[in-house]
Amino acid sequence: MRWTIVAFSALGLTIAYLDRAALSVALPFMAEDFHISPAVQGVLLSSFFWTYALAQIPSGWLLDKFGPRVIYPIAVGWWSIWTALTALSTGVTSAIVFRLGLGIGEAPVQPANVKIVSQWFPRRERAVASSLFDMGQQIGQALSIPIVTSIAVFAGWRWAFLLIGLVGLLWIVGWLAIYRSPDSHPRVSEEELRHIRSDQAEMIPTEDSSPRWRDLLSNHQTWALTSGYVFRSLAGAFFLTWYPSFLLNDRGFTEAEFGMVGALPALLGIASTVLGGVVSDRMLGSGISPSLSRKIPIISGLVISASIGFSPFIDSNALLMVVLTVSSAAHSFAGAAILSLPAEVATSPDQVGSLAGFQNFGSQLGNLISPIGIGLFLTFSGGSYVGPLVFAAFSCLISAAIYGLWVRIKPVEPLPSTASPTDHGAS
C-alpha cells in the first residue's frame, strides 16, 4: 500500500508542476498578445514564487498539525482554480494576481510529500520513495511542453490554462478515497506496518503534536537545509522559467523543434531522479553510513550539474541540448536524497513537515530570485545569457559545499528484532 500512496503523491506533484510550468511554455505566446518586455517577463515568471515561498513554512506547520489527508486536497483544489482563472488574464497585472493565488495553493505540495514518505516508509526506503514522488516534477515539466504548446498553437494559450486546471479536481476524489495514515489504513497488513516502523524507532513523537518554532529557528540544521536549497534552486529555476525563451529566442529553435526536443532534459530527469534514490538507499542498505549514503548522490549530482555553465559558449544546438540534458539530469539525481533530509535530521516526527517547509522555502527563494535576475540581466546586457548560466554553475557548486560541510545526518539506530534490513514486507 505504501507504493500506491507514493504514486498518488507523484501524481499530485505532476499536476502541480504541469500547472506552474504552463506559464513558461505559454509566455512567448502571451508576450505577443500583451507586448511584454524581458524585464517584465522575469517579474511575471517569478510572481508564482512570491506567495509560494512565503507560504512554505506555515504549510509545513499545518501539515504537522492536521496531516496530509486534510491539507493536501485543499491545496490541490485551491491551485486548480487559480490555474483555470489564468485563462481570464487581460494583461500582466491580472496574470500576476492569478499566479500569486496559484503559489499559495501549491505551497504544501512538497512538504506534504516529504511528510507522507516519513510516515509510510522505513528509513532505508525513503530516498527511493522520495525519488518516485519527485518524478512528478520532471513529468509535469516534460508534459507541459508538448501539451501547452499544442493547445496554444491550435486553440490559443488561454485554453491551455483552463484545461489543465480541471485535472487537479479529479485527483482530489482519488486522494480522499485512498489516503489514511498507516496505523488506521484498512489495506495495510500487520506485516507491512511492522516493515514501515522497522527502523523508525529513533523518532519519538512528542506529547504536543505542534512543533515549537523556537526549536526550529535555533536549530542550525534548519538553516543548512534552507540555504542548501536556495543555491540549488538558483540553478534549477532556469529550466522552470527562462529555458523555453532561451531556446526559442536566443538559440533560434522553431516552435516545432522546441516541441520535439525541449522536453528532453525533463524526460531524462525522470530516470535520473529514480536512479539517485536507488543509489542512495542501496548505499545505506549495504552498510555505508547514512551521511555518505545521502551526501554522495547530492554532491556528485550538483557538481556535474554545474556543466550548465558551458552552455552559452557552445555553437552547436545539438551539443547544447546534450549539455543542458546532462546538467538537468544531474540536478535531478541529487533531488531524492535532498528530499529525504528533513526526516534524516529531525529529532521528532512532528518536526518533519515543518523542516520540509523551511527546506522548500529555500527552494522557492532561489526560484523567486532567479527569473527576476535573469530578466534584468537580459535587459541590461542586450539579451546575453552568459552571466545567468555561469552564475547557475557556481550556485550548484556552492550548494554542494553546503550539503557536504554543514548538514549533519543522524546515524542508524539498531533495528528492532521484529524486522531485518532485508525484510520488505507486504506491498
C-alpha positions in Angstrom: 0.0 0.0 0.0 2.9 2.3 0.7 3.8 2.3 -3.0 0.3 3.1 -4.0 0.4 6.1 -1.6 3.6 7.4 -3.0 2.3 7.0 -6.6 -0.6 9.3 -5.7 1.9 11.8 -4.2 3.8 11.7 -7.5 0.7 12.3 -9.4 -0.1 15.3 -7.2 3.3 16.8 -7.9 3.0 16.1 -11.6 -0.2 18.1 -11.7 1.4 20.9 -9.6 4.4 21.2 -12.0 2.2 21.0 -15.1 0.2 23.9 -13.7 3.2 26.0 -12.7 5.3 25.3 -15.8 2.4 26.2 -18.1 3.3 29.9 -17.9 6.9 29.4 -19.0 5.7 27.5 -22.2 2.8 29.9 -22.9 4.9 33.0 -22.2 6.2 33.5 -25.8 2.5 33.5 -26.9 1.3 35.7 -24.1 4.2 38.2 -24.7 3.0 38.7 -28.2 -0.6 39.5 -27.0 0.4 41.7 -24.1 3.6 43.2 -25.6 5.7 42.2 -22.5 9.4 43.2 -22.2 12.1 40.8 -21.0 12.3 42.5 -17.6 8.6 42.4 -17.1 8.5 38.7 -18.3 11.0 38.0 -15.5 8.8 39.6 -12.9 5.8 37.6 -14.2 7.7 34.3 -14.2 8.8 34.9 -10.6 5.5 36.1 -9.3 4.3 32.5 -8.6 7.2 32.0 -6.2 6.5 35.1 -4.1 3.5 33.6 -2.4 4.7 30.0 -2.9 7.9 30.8 -0.9 6.1 32.8 1.9 3.5 30.0 2.4 6.1 27.2 2.7 6.8 27.5 6.4 3.1 27.8 7.5 2.2 25.0 5.2 4.7 22.7 6.9 3.2 23.6 10.3 -0.3 23.0 9.1 0.8 19.6 7.8 2.3 18.6 11.1 -0.9 19.9 12.9 -3.6 18.5 10.6 -2.0 15.9 8.4 -1.7 15.3 4.6 -5.2 13.8 4.3 -6.8 17.2 5.1 -4.3 19.7 3.8 -3.2 18.1 0.5 -6.7 18.0 -1.2 -7.5 21.5 0.0 -4.2 22.7 -1.6 -4.9 20.9 -4.9 -8.4 22.3 -5.2 -7.2 25.8 -4.5 -4.3 25.8 -7.0 -6.5 24.1 -9.7 -9.0 27.0 -9.5 -6.3 29.6 -9.8 -4.7 27.8 -12.8 -8.0 27.9 -14.6 -8.5 31.6 -13.8 -5.3 32.4 -15.6 -7.2 31.9 -18.8 -9.0 35.2 -18.0 -5.9 37.3 -17.9 -6.2 40.6 -19.6 -2.6 41.8 -19.1 0.4 41.4 -16.9 -1.2 42.7 -13.7 -4.1 40.2 -13.8 -1.8 37.4 -14.8 0.4 38.1 -11.7 -2.6 38.1 -9.4 -3.6 34.6 -10.7 0.0 33.4 -10.3 0.0 34.7 -6.7 -3.1 32.6 -6.0 -1.5 29.6 -7.6 1.6 30.0 -5.4 -0.4 29.9 -2.2 -2.2 26.7 -3.3 0.9 24.8 -4.3 2.9 25.6 -1.2 2.0 22.5 0.8 2.8 20.0 -2.0 6.4 19.2 -1.3 6.2 19.4 2.5 3.2 17.1 2.2 5.1 14.6 0.1 8.1 14.6 2.4 5.8 14.1 5.4 4.0 11.2 3.7 7.2 9.4 2.9 8.5 9.9 6.5 5.2 8.3 7.8 4.9 5.5 5.2 8.4 4.3 4.6 11.3 2.9 6.7 14.4 4.9 6.6 16.2 2.6 4.2 13.5 3.1 1.5 13.0 6.9 1.9 15.3 8.1 -0.9 13.7 5.7 -3.4 10.2 6.7 -2.3 11.2 10.4 -2.5 12.6 9.9 -6.0 9.3 8.3 -7.0 7.2 11.2 -5.9 9.8 13.7 -7.1 9.5 12.2 -10.6 6.3 14.2 -10.7 8.4 17.3 -11.0 10.1 16.2 -14.2 6.9 14.5 -15.6 4.9 17.7 -15.1 7.6 19.8 -16.8 8.0 17.4 -19.6 4.3 17.2 -20.2 3.8 20.9 -20.1 5.9 21.5 -23.2 4.0 19.4 -25.8 0.6 19.8 -24.1 0.7 23.6 -23.6 2.5 24.2 -26.9 -0.1 22.1 -28.8 -3.1 23.7 -27.2 -1.6 27.2 -27.6 -0.9 26.7 -31.3 -4.3 25.1 -32.2 -6.7 26.7 -29.7 -4.9 29.6 -28.0 -2.9 29.8 -24.8 -6.0 30.6 -22.7 -7.4 27.1 -23.3 -4.2 25.5 -22.0 -4.7 27.0 -18.5 -8.4 26.2 -18.4 -8.0 22.5 -19.4 -5.0 21.7 -17.2 -6.8 23.4 -14.3 -9.5 20.8 -14.4 -7.1 17.9 -13.9 -6.4 18.5 -10.2 -10.1 18.3 -9.3 -10.1 14.6 -10.4 -7.1 13.9 -8.3 -8.9 15.1 -5.1 -11.5 12.4 -5.5 -8.9 9.6 -5.7 -6.9 11.0 -2.7 -9.8 11.2 -0.4 -10.8 7.7 -1.3 -7.4 6.1 -0.7 -5.4 8.1 1.8 -5.3 7.3 5.5 -2.3 7.1 8.0 -0.5 3.7 8.0 -1.9 2.8 11.5 -5.5 3.3 10.5 -5.5 2.2 6.9 -7.7 -0.9 6.3 -5.5 -2.1 3.4 -2.2 -2.1 5.4 -1.3 -5.5 6.7 0.4 -6.1 10.0 3.4 -7.3 8.1 3.7 -4.1 6.1 3.1 -1.9 9.2 5.9 -3.7 11.0 8.1 -3.1 8.0 7.2 0.6 7.8 8.0 1.0 11.5 11.1 -1.2 11.5 13.8 1.5 11.6 11.8 4.5 12.8 12.5 3.8 16.5 14.7 6.8 16.8 11.8 9.1 16.0 9.9 9.6 19.3 6.7 11.7 19.0 6.3 14.5 21.5 3.2 14.9 23.6 2.3 18.1 21.8 1.9 17.5 18.1 2.7 21.1 17.2 6.4 21.7 16.6 7.9 24.6 18.5 9.1 27.5 16.3 11.9 28.3 18.8 13.4 24.9 18.5 13.2 25.0 14.7 14.7 28.5 14.4 17.5 27.8 16.8 18.5 24.5 15.0 21.4 25.2 12.7 20.2 22.2 10.6 17.1 24.1 9.7 19.3 26.8 8.1 21.6 24.3 6.5 18.7 22.6 4.7 17.2 26.0 3.7 20.4 27.6 2.4 21.5 24.5 0.5 18.2 24.5 -1.4 18.5 28.3 -2.1 21.6 27.8 -4.2 20.4 24.6 -5.8 17.2 26.3 -7.0 19.1 29.4 -8.3 20.4 27.0 -10.9 17.3 24.7 -11.4 14.9 27.6 -11.7 16.3 28.3 -15.2 14.6 25.2 -16.5 11.3 26.2 -14.9 11.3 29.7 -16.2 13.6 31.0 -18.9 14.5 27.7 -20.6 11.8 27.9 -23.3 12.6 31.5 -24.2 16.3 30.7 -24.3 15.9 28.0 -26.9 13.2 29.9 -28.9 14.5 33.4 -28.8 18.3 33.1 -28.3 19.1 29.8 -30.0 16.7 30.1 -32.8 14.6 26.9 -32.2 11.4 26.8 -34.1 8.2 26.0 -32.2 8.1 22.6 -33.9 11.8 21.9 -32.9 11.2 23.0 -29.4 8.1 20.8 -29.1 10.2 17.8 -30.2 13.4 18.2 -28.2 12.5 20.8 -25.5 11.3 18.1 -23.1 14.5 16.0 -23.2 16.1 17.5 -20.0 12.9 16.8 -18.1 12.4 13.3 -19.5 16.0 12.3 -18.6 15.4 13.9 -15.3 12.7 11.4 -14.5 15.0 8.4 -14.8 17.8 10.3 -13.1 15.6 11.2 -10.1 14.8 7.5 -9.5 18.4 6.5 -10.0 19.6 8.9 -7.4 17.1 7.5 -4.9 18.1 3.9 -5.7 21.8 4.7 -5.4 21.3 6.4 -2.0 19.2 3.7 -0.5 21.4 0.9 -1.9 24.4 2.5 -0.2 22.5 2.8 3.1 21.4 -0.8 2.8 24.9 -2.0 2.1 26.1 -0.7 5.4 27.5 2.7 4.3 26.8 5.4 6.8 23.7 7.5 6.4 25.7 10.6 6.0 27.7 9.3 3.0 24.7 7.5 1.6 22.8 10.7 1.3 25.6 13.2 0.6 27.5 11.3 -2.2 24.5 11.4 -4.6 23.8 15.0 -3.6 27.3 16.4 -4.1 28.1 14.4 -7.2 24.8 15.4 -8.8 25.3 19.1 -8.1 28.9 19.2 -9.2 28.0 17.6 -12.6 25.0 19.9 -12.9 27.5 22.8 -12.9 28.2 21.9 -16.5 25.3 24.3 -17.4 27.9 27.0 -17.2 29.4 25.8 -20.5 26.1 26.0 -22.5 26.3 29.7 -23.6 29.7 29.1 -25.2 28.5 26.1 -27.4 27.7 26.9 -31.0 26.0 23.6 -31.9 22.4 23.3 -30.8 22.7 19.5 -30.8 25.7 19.7 -28.4 23.9 22.4 -26.4 20.9 20.0 -25.8 23.3 17.3 -24.6 24.9 19.6 -22.1 21.6 21.0 -20.8 20.2 17.5 -20.6 23.2 16.2 -18.6 23.0 19.3 -16.3 19.3 18.8 -15.7 19.6 15.0 -15.1 22.5 15.5 -12.6 20.4 18.2 -10.8 17.6 15.7 -10.6 20.0 12.9 -9.4 20.6 14.9 -6.3 17.0 15.5 -5.6 15.8 12.3 -3.9 18.5 12.3 -1.2 17.9 16.0 -0.6 14.2 15.4 -0.1 14.9 12.7 2.4 17.0 15.0 4.6 14.2 16.6 6.8 13.4 13.1 8.2 17.1 12.4 8.5 17.9 15.4 10.7 14.6 15.8 12.6 14.7 14.9 16.3 10.9 14.1 16.3 8.4 13.0 13.6 6.3 16.1 14.4 9.1 18.3 13.0 9.4 16.7 9.6 6.7 18.7 7.9 8.0 22.0 9.3 11.6 21.2 8.4 10.4 20.3 4.9 8.6 23.6 4.8 11.8 25.5 5.7 13.8 23.5 3.1 11.3 24.2 0.4 11.1 27.8 1.4 14.8 27.9 0.5 14.0 26.3 -2.8 11.4 28.9 -3.7 13.6 31.7 -2.5 16.0 30.7 -5.2 13.2 30.2 -7.7 12.0 33.7 -6.9 15.3 35.4 -7.3 16.5 33.6 -10.4 13.9 34.6 -13.0 13.9 38.3 -12.0 17.7 38.3 -12.0 17.9 36.7 -15.5 15.3 39.1 -16.8 17.2 42.2 -15.6 20.5 40.8 -16.9 19.0 40.2 -20.3 17.6 43.8 -20.3 20.9 45.4 -19.4 23.2 43.1 -21.4 21.4 43.2 -24.7 19.9 39.7 -24.3 23.0 37.7 -23.3 22.5 34.5 -21.3 26.3 34.1 -20.4 26.1 35.7 -17.0 22.9 33.9 -15.8 24.2 30.4 -16.9 27.7 30.8 -15.5 26.1 32.0 -12.2 23.9 28.9 -12.2 27.0 26.8 -12.4 28.6 28.5 -9.4 25.3 28.1 -7.5 25.5 24.4 -8.0 29.0 24.2 -6.5 28.0 26.4 -3.5 25.0 24.2 -2.8 27.2 21.1 -3.0 29.6 22.6 -0.4 26.7 23.4 2.0 25.3 19.9 1.9 28.8 18.4 2.2 30.1 20.5 5.1 27.1 21.8 7.0 24.3 19.2 7.0 24.6 16.6 9.8 22.7 13.4 9.4 21.7 11.1 12.3 23.4 7.7 12.5 21.4 4.5 12.1 19.8 3.1 15.2 19.8 -0.7 15.8 16.7 -2.3 14.2 14.1 -3.9 16.5 14.1 -7.7 16.4 10.7 -7.6 14.5 12.3 -6.7 11.2 15.5 -7.2 9.4 17.2 -4.8 6.9 16.3 -7.1 4.1 12.6 -7.6 5.0 10.5 -5.8 2.5 7.1 -6.7 4.0 3.8 -6.5 2.0 3.5 -4.1 -0.8 
